[in-house]
Amino acid sequence: MKTHLSLGVEYGLSTGSLSDFYGSVIGTSLKIEVPVGSPDFNLTGTIGYTAYMVRLDYHGPLVLNAEQFIPVEIGAKYYFTKIAYFEGDAGISQNVQSNFTGSKTAFIYSPIIGISAPSNNHKSTIDLGLRFESRGDNHQVAVRVAYRFGPTFPKPEKPKEAK
């Protein structure tokens, strides 16, 4: 059982009441996974950067800038097969926009389902996760694609030939 680190990029779509103003959501994140008790169950810690981009077709009376956040989350990840998992994260999200008039800090949570498929001769994995994320009035449905350092499960051994 090893600790794993992943570095990912994210793309999502804004949902809810703010989707009239913000469309695409882009970001990046760094995640650490620490196995607890078994290789199937991990505690996670995530820090990232998220930007809600103003819709290209927005022509309202307000002058809007991208909303920018730094989310910090902890969570748990459970592998229900060798590569597929459920994950739940919760934490805080700090707004880093200088002209933002609302609350600077918000509670954030996100249920996630994904796969972590082996690559590079089982020395690393490509992690693909789909999540719903809620941050105060800001919500998104997003995909995270990440390079995860270290194997998800051991490389299968070749059968030995009889002599």
C-alpha positions as CSV (number, residue, x, y, z in Angstrom):
1,M,0.0,0.0,0.0
2,K,1.5,3.2,-1.2
3,T,0.7,6.9,-1.0
4,H,-0.1,8.4,-4.4
5,L,0.1,11.9,-5.8
6,S,-1.9,13.1,-8.9
7,L,-1.8,16.3,-10.9
8,G,-4.8,17.1,-13.0
9,V,-6.7,19.5,-15.2
10,E,-10.4,20.1,-15.0
11,Y,-13.2,21.3,-17.2
12,G,-16.8,21.8,-16.2
13,L,-20.0,23.5,-16.9
14,S,-21.7,25.9,-14.5
15,T,-25.1,24.9,-13.2
16,G,-27.8,26.5,-11.2
17,S,-28.7,30.2,-11.0
18,L,-25.2,31.5,-11.9
19,S,-25.2,29.5,-15.2
20,D,-26.9,32.6,-16.7
21,F,-23.7,34.5,-16.2
22,Y,-20.9,31.9,-16.1
23,G,-20.5,29.0,-18.6
24,S,-17.3,27.0,-18.6
25,V,-15.3,26.2,-15.5
26,I,-11.6,25.5,-15.8
27,G,-9.1,24.4,-13.2
28,T,-6.1,22.4,-12.0
29,S,-5.6,20.3,-8.9
30,L,-3.0,18.4,-6.9
31,K,-4.3,15.4,-5.0
32,I,-2.7,13.1,-2.4
33,E,-4.1,9.6,-1.6
34,V,-3.2,7.8,1.5
35,P,-4.3,4.1,2.0
36,V,-6.0,3.3,5.2
37,G,-6.3,-0.3,6.3
38,S,-6.6,-1.7,2.8
39,P,-5.6,-0.7,-0.7
40,D,-9.3,-0.2,-1.6
41,F,-9.9,2.6,0.9
42,N,-7.9,5.9,0.8
43,L,-8.1,9.2,2.5
44,T,-7.6,12.1,0.1
45,G,-6.4,15.7,0.3
46,T,-6.8,18.1,-2.6
47,I,-5.8,21.7,-3.4
48,G,-6.5,23.4,-6.6
49,Y,-7.4,26.5,-8.7
50,T,-10.8,27.0,-10.3
51,A,-12.1,29.8,-12.5
52,Y,-15.7,30.3,-13.5
53,M,-15.6,31.9,-17.0
54,V,-18.1,34.6,-18.0
55,R,-20.4,33.3,-20.7
56,L,-19.5,34.4,-24.2
57,D,-23.1,35.2,-24.9
58,Y,-23.6,37.3,-21.8
59,H,-24.6,40.9,-22.6
60,G,-26.2,42.0,-19.4
61,P,-26.0,45.2,-17.5
62,L,-23.2,44.0,-15.1
63,V,-19.5,44.0,-15.9
64,L,-18.4,40.6,-14.9
65,N,-15.0,39.0,-14.4
66,A,-14.1,35.3,-14.1
67,E,-14.7,34.1,-10.5
68,Q,-11.5,32.5,-9.2
69,F,-11.2,30.1,-6.3
70,I,-8.7,28.1,-4.4
71,P,-10.4,25.0,-3.0
72,V,-8.9,22.9,-0.2
73,E,-10.7,19.6,0.4
74,I,-10.3,16.4,2.3
75,G,-12.2,13.2,1.5
76,A,-12.3,9.5,1.1
77,K,-12.0,7.3,-2.0
78,Y,-13.2,3.7,-2.2
79,Y,-12.2,1.4,-5.1
80,F,-15.1,-1.0,-5.8
81,T,-13.1,-2.7,-8.6
82,K,-9.4,-2.7,-9.4
83,I,-9.8,0.6,-11.3
84,A,-13.2,2.1,-10.6
85,Y,-14.0,4.2,-7.5
86,F,-16.4,6.4,-5.6
87,E,-15.0,9.5,-3.8
88,G,-16.5,12.1,-1.6
89,D,-14.7,15.4,-0.8
90,A,-15.5,18.4,1.4
91,G,-13.7,21.5,2.5
92,I,-13.4,25.2,2.0
93,S,-13.1,27.4,-1.1
94,Q,-11.4,30.8,-0.9
95,N,-12.4,33.4,-3.5
96,V,-9.2,35.2,-4.7
97,Q,-10.8,37.8,-6.8
98,S,-10.0,41.3,-5.6
99,N,-13.3,42.9,-6.6
100,F,-15.6,40.2,-5.2
101,T,-18.2,41.6,-2.8
102,G,-19.7,38.3,-1.5
103,S,-18.3,36.0,1.1
104,K,-14.6,35.2,0.5
105,T,-14.8,31.7,2.0
106,A,-17.5,29.0,1.2
107,F,-18.1,25.4,2.2
108,I,-17.5,23.1,-0.8
109,Y,-18.4,19.4,-1.3
110,S,-18.2,17.1,-4.3
111,P,-19.3,13.5,-4.9
112,I,-17.1,11.8,-7.6
113,I,-17.2,8.6,-9.6
114,G,-14.2,7.7,-11.7
115,I,-11.6,5.2,-13.0
116,S,-7.8,5.1,-12.5
117,A,-6.6,3.1,-15.5
118,P,-3.0,1.7,-15.6
119,S,-0.5,3.1,-18.1
120,N,3.2,3.0,-18.6
121,N,3.6,-0.7,-17.8
122,H,1.6,-0.3,-14.5
123,K,4.1,2.3,-13.1
124,S,1.4,5.0,-13.1
125,T,-2.3,5.6,-13.9
126,I,-4.5,8.0,-15.8
127,D,-7.3,9.1,-13.5
128,L,-10.6,10.2,-15.0
129,G,-13.3,11.4,-12.6
130,L,-16.7,12.9,-13.1
131,R,-18.1,15.1,-10.3
132,F,-20.8,17.5,-9.1
133,E,-19.3,20.3,-7.1
134,S,-21.2,22.8,-4.9
135,R,-19.6,26.0,-3.6
136,G,-22.2,28.3,-2.0
137,D,-24.3,29.5,-5.0
138,N,-21.7,28.2,-7.5
139,H,-22.2,24.7,-8.8
140,Q,-20.6,22.7,-11.6
141,V,-20.5,19.3,-13.3
142,A,-16.9,18.7,-14.1
143,V,-14.4,16.1,-15.5
144,R,-10.9,15.8,-14.0
145,V,-8.1,14.1,-16.0
146,A,-5.0,13.5,-14.0
147,Y,-1.7,11.7,-14.1
148,R,-1.4,9.6,-11.0
149,F,2.1,8.7,-9.9
150,G,2.4,5.1,-8.7
151,P,0.5,1.9,-9.5
152,T,-3.1,1.3,-8.6
153,F,-2.5,-2.5,-8.4
154,P,0.6,-4.7,-9.0
155,K,1.5,-5.6,-12.5
156,P,0.2,-9.1,-13.4
157,E,2.9,-11.7,-13.3
158,K,3.5,-13.9,-16.4
159,P,3.0,-17.6,-15.8
160,K,6.2,-19.6,-15.4
161,E,6.9,-22.1,-18.1
162,A,7.3,-25.8,-17.1
163,K,10.6,-27.4,-17.9
